């Protein structure tokens, strides 16, 4: 499975971005997709996750109410809509996948990673 994240950019505080993750290599029929982020000098952290078949969703506390994760099974795509962005959201955002449909926050549980897309929130 190959993952390709896109959609990052420079946005002012309070703005919005939608990140996309394209899944290729095989049809993603089950498992968990996650979004993570890593700011300079910080560890990679969980942002949101979604089960591919069950549709269960989980968000990290810092983004609850501001982010929405969604998927399009037919297109093999996962999205992260981010609203009311804050400077502390600045990071490289990664999509990742794991085989089992249990959403966990540890990056170590995810075996496949995309290349990352930079999100910068600044005025």
C-alpha positions as protocol buffer text, in pm:
chain_id: "A"
residue {
  index: 1
  type: UNK
  ca { x: 0 y: 0 z: 0 }
}
residue {
  index: 2
  type: UNK
  ca { x: 131 y: 341 z: -96 }
}
residue {
  index: 3
  type: UNK
  ca { x: -1 y: 658 z: 63 }
}
residue {
  index: 4
  type: UNK
  ca { x: 24 y: 1008 z: -82 }
}
residue {
  index: 5
  type: UNK
  ca { x: -71 y: 1306 z: 131 }
}
residue {
  index: 6
  type: UNK
  ca { x: -147 y: 1644 z: -20 }
}
residue {
  index: 7
  type: UNK
  ca { x: -332 y: 1965 z: 47 }
}
residue {
  index: 8
  type: UNK
  ca { x: -100 y: 2140 z: 287 }
}
residue {
  index: 9
  type: UNK
  ca { x: -5 y: 2504 z: 260 }
}
residue {
  index: 10
  type: UNK
  ca { x: 20 y: 2838 z: 429 }
}
residue {
  index: 11
  type: UNK
  ca { x: -295 y: 2963 z: 595 }
}
residue {
  index: 12
  type: UNK
  ca { x: -377 y: 3244 z: 834 }
}
residue {
  index: 13
  type: UNK
  ca { x: -499 y: 3171 z: 1186 }
}
residue {
  index: 14
  type: UNK
  ca { x: -868 y: 3091 z: 1175 }
}
residue {
  index: 15
  type: UNK
  ca { x: -842 y: 2956 z: 823 }
}
residue {
  index: 16
  type: UNK
  ca { x: -917 y: 2612 z: 686 }
}
residue {
  index: 17
  type: UNK
  ca { x: -742 y: 2342 z: 489 }
}
residue {
  index: 18
  type: UNK
  ca { x: -845 y: 2003 z: 361 }
}
residue {
  index: 19
  type: UNK
  ca { x: -576 y: 1740 z: 348 }
}
residue {
  index: 20
  type: UNK
  ca { x: -612 y: 1441 z: 120 }
}
residue {
  index: 21
  type: UNK
  ca { x: -452 y: 1099 z: 134 }
}
residue {
  index: 22
  type: UNK
  ca { x: -456 y: 887 z: -179 }
}
residue {
  index: 23
  type: UNK
  ca { x: -423 y: 513 z: -125 }
}
residue {
  index: 24
  type: UNK
  ca { x: -276 y: 307 z: -406 }
}
residue {
  index: 25
  type: UNK
  ca { x: -114 y: -28 z: -460 }
}
residue {
  index: 26
  type: UNK
  ca { x: -420 y: -227 z: -366 }
}
residue {
  index: 27
  type: UNK
  ca { x: -779 y: -169 z: -276 }
}
residue {
  index: 28
  type: UNK
  ca { x: -794 y: -79 z: 88 }
}
residue {
  index: 29
  type: UNK
  ca { x: -1070 y: -305 z: 215 }
}
residue {
  index: 30
  type: UNK
  ca { x: -1019 y: -301 z: 590 }
}
residue {
  index: 31
  type: UNK
  ca { x: -801 y: -154 z: 859 }
}
residue {
  index: 32
  type: UNK
  ca { x: -747 y: 188 z: 1004 }
}
residue {
  index: 33
  type: UNK
  ca { x: -633 y: 512 z: 847 }
}
residue {
  index: 34
  type: UNK
  ca { x: -477 y: 776 z: 1063 }
}
residue {
  index: 35
  type: UNK
  ca { x: -354 y: 1131 z: 1037 }
}
residue {
  index: 36
  type: UNK
  ca { x: -49 y: 1232 z: 1237 }
}
residue {
  index: 37
  type: UNK
  ca { x: 156 y: 1547 z: 1258 }
}
residue {
  index: 38
  type: UNK
  ca { x: 508 y: 1636 z: 1357 }
}
residue {
  index: 39
  type: UNK
  ca { x: 624 y: 1984 z: 1445 }
}
residue {
  index: 40
  type: UNK
  ca { x: 993 y: 2077 z: 1448 }
}
residue {
  index: 41
  type: UNK
  ca { x: 1164 y: 1940 z: 1756 }
}
residue {
  index: 42
  type: UNK
  ca { x: 857 y: 1745 z: 1865 }
}
residue {
  index: 43
  type: UNK
  ca { x: 750 y: 1385 z: 1844 }
}
residue {
  index: 44
  type: UNK
  ca { x: 502 y: 1267 z: 1586 }
}
residue {
  index: 45
  type: UNK
  ca { x: 153 y: 1284 z: 1734 }
}
residue {
  index: 46
  type: UNK
  ca { x: -185 y: 1139 z: 1652 }
}
residue {
  index: 47
  type: UNK
  ca { x: -444 y: 1374 z: 1505 }
}
residue {
  index: 48
  type: UNK
  ca { x: -735 y: 1158 z: 1392 }
}
residue {
  index: 49
  type: UNK
  ca { x: -818 y: 805 z: 1286 }
}
residue {
  index: 50
  type: UNK
  ca { x: -1099 y: 622 z: 1106 }
}
residue {
  index: 51
  type: UNK
  ca { x: -1186 y: 259 z: 1058 }
}
residue {
  index: 52
  type: UNK
  ca { x: -1222 y: 162 z: 694 }
}
residue {
  index: 53
  type: UNK
  ca { x: -1526 y: -63 z: 729 }
}
residue {
  index: 54
  type: UNK
  ca { x: -1676 y: 22 z: 1067 }
}
residue {
  index: 55
  type: UNK
  ca { x: -1644 y: 395 z: 1026 }
}
residue {
  index: 56
  type: UNK
  ca { x: -1544 y: 454 z: 1386 }
}
residue {
  index: 57
  type: UNK
  ca { x: -1363 y: 781 z: 1435 }
}
residue {
  index: 58
  type: UNK
  ca { x: -1132 y: 916 z: 1699 }
}
residue {
  index: 59
  type: UNK
  ca { x: -973 y: 1259 z: 1741 }
}
residue {
  index: 60
  type: UNK
  ca { x: -691 y: 1390 z: 1952 }
}
residue {
  index: 61
  type: UNK
  ca { x: -804 y: 1640 z: 2212 }
}
residue {
  index: 62
  type: UNK
  ca { x: -620 y: 1940 z: 2059 }
}
residue {
  index: 63
  type: UNK
  ca { x: -818 y: 1912 z: 1734 }
}
residue {
  index: 64
  type: UNK
  ca { x: -1158 y: 1799 z: 1859 }
}
residue {
  index: 65
  type: UNK
  ca { x: -1430 y: 2022 z: 1723 }
}
residue {
  index: 66
  type: UNK
  ca { x: -1199 y: 2170 z: 1461 }
}
residue {
  index: 67
  type: UNK
  ca { x: -1110 y: 1870 z: 1245 }
}
residue {
  index: 68
  type: UNK
  ca { x: -1316 y: 1615 z: 1058 }
}
residue {
  index: 69
  type: UNK
  ca { x: -1175 y: 1294 z: 918 }
}
residue {
  index: 70
  type: UNK
  ca { x: -1362 y: 1122 z: 638 }
}
residue {
  index: 71
  type: UNK
  ca { x: -1310 y: 859 z: 372 }
}
residue {
  index: 72
  type: UNK
  ca { x: -1427 y: 770 z: 27 }
}
residue {
  index: 73
  type: UNK
  ca { x: -1413 y: 394 z: -9 }
}
residue {
  index: 74
  type: UNK
  ca { x: -1480 y: 403 z: -382 }
}
residue {
  index: 75
  type: UNK
  ca { x: -1197 y: 645 z: -448 }
}
residue {
  index: 76
  type: UNK
  ca { x: -958 y: 498 z: -189 }
}
residue {
  index: 77
  type: UNK
  ca { x: -917 y: 841 z: -35 }
}
residue {
  index: 78
  type: UNK
  ca { x: -905 y: 974 z: 319 }
}
residue {
  index: 79
  type: UNK
  ca { x: -950 y: 1340 z: 405 }
}
residue {
  index: 80
  type: UNK
  ca { x: -881 y: 1566 z: 699 }
}
residue {
  index: 81
  type: UNK
  ca { x: -1081 y: 1887 z: 704 }
}
residue {
  index: 82
  type: UNK
  ca { x: -920 y: 2134 z: 940 }
}
residue {
  index: 83
  type: UNK
  ca { x: -1102 y: 2449 z: 1047 }
}
residue {
  index: 84
  type: UNK
  ca { x: -1016 y: 2737 z: 1278 }
}
residue {
  index: 85
  type: UNK
  ca { x: -650 y: 2660 z: 1238 }
}
residue {
  index: 86
  type: UNK
  ca { x: -409 y: 2786 z: 1501 }
}
residue {
  index: 87
  type: UNK
  ca { x: -35 y: 2854 z: 1487 }
}
residue {
  index: 88
  type: UNK
  ca { x: 21 y: 2548 z: 1704 }
}
residue {
  index: 89
  type: UNK
  ca { x: -126 y: 2334 z: 1427 }
}
residue {
  index: 90
  type: UNK
  ca { x: 183 y: 2409 z: 1219 }
}
residue {
  index: 91
  type: UNK
  ca { x: 349 y: 2078 z: 1138 }
}
residue {
  index: 92
  type: UNK
  ca { x: 413 y: 1822 z: 870 }
}
residue {
  index: 93
  type: UNK
  ca { x: 101 y: 1610 z: 842 }
}
residue {
  index: 94
  type: UNK
  ca { x: 121 y: 1243 z: 753 }
}
residue {
  index: 95
  type: UNK
  ca { x: -138 y: 983 z: 666 }
}
residue {
  index: 96
  type: UNK
  ca { x: -74 y: 628 z: 777 }
}
residue {
  index: 97
  type: UNK
  ca { x: -246 y: 293 z: 769 }
}
residue {
  index: 98
  type: UNK
  ca { x: -259 y: -21 z: 979 }
}
residue {
  index: 99
  type: UNK
  ca { x: -418 y: -357 z: 920 }
}
residue {
  index: 100
  type: UNK
  ca { x: -653 y: -393 z: 1213 }
}
residue {
  index: 101
  type: UNK
  ca { x: -967 y: -191 z: 1276 }
}
residue {
  index: 102
  type: UNK
  ca { x: -868 y: -61 z: 1614 }
}
residue {
  index: 103
  type: UNK
  ca { x: -785 y: 307 z: 1624 }
}
residue {
  index: 104
  type: UNK
  ca { x: -473 y: 362 z: 1830 }
}
residue {
  index: 105
  type: UNK
  ca { x: -273 y: 677 z: 1876 }
}
residue {
  index: 106
  type: UNK
  ca { x: 74 y: 529 z: 1875 }
}
residue {
  index: 107
  type: UNK
  ca { x: 261 y: 591 z: 1549 }
}
residue {
  index: 108
  type: UNK
  ca { x: 443 y: 261 z: 1604 }
}
residue {
  index: 109
  type: UNK
  ca { x: 118 y: 71 z: 1534 }
}
residue {
  index: 110
  type: UNK
  ca { x: 97 y: 202 z: 1178 }
}
residue {
  index: 111
  type: UNK
  ca { x: 301 y: 20 z: 919 }
}
residue {
  index: 112
  type: UNK
  ca { x: 248 y: 234 z: 611 }
}
residue {
  index: 113
  type: UNK
  ca { x: 318 y: 606 z: 586 }
}
residue {
  index: 114
  type: UNK
  ca { x: 284 y: 874 z: 325 }
}
residue {
  index: 115
  type: UNK
  ca { x: 550 y: 1134 z: 263 }
}
residue {
  index: 116
  type: UNK
  ca { x: 388 y: 1419 z: 456 }
}
residue {
  index: 117
  type: UNK
  ca { x: 248 y: 1757 z: 363 }
}
residue {
  index: 118
  type: UNK
  ca { x: 347 y: 2083 z: 532 }
}
residue {
  index: 119
  type: UNK
  ca { x: 82 y: 2290 z: 706 }
}
residue {
  index: 120
  type: UNK
  ca { x: 187 y: 2635 z: 821 }
}
residue {
  index: 121
  type: UNK
  ca { x: -48 y: 2857 z: 1015 }
}
residue {
  index: 122
  type: UNK
  ca { x: 83 y: 3209 z: 1035 }
}
residue {
  index: 123
  type: UNK
  ca { x: -27 y: 3566 z: 983 }
}
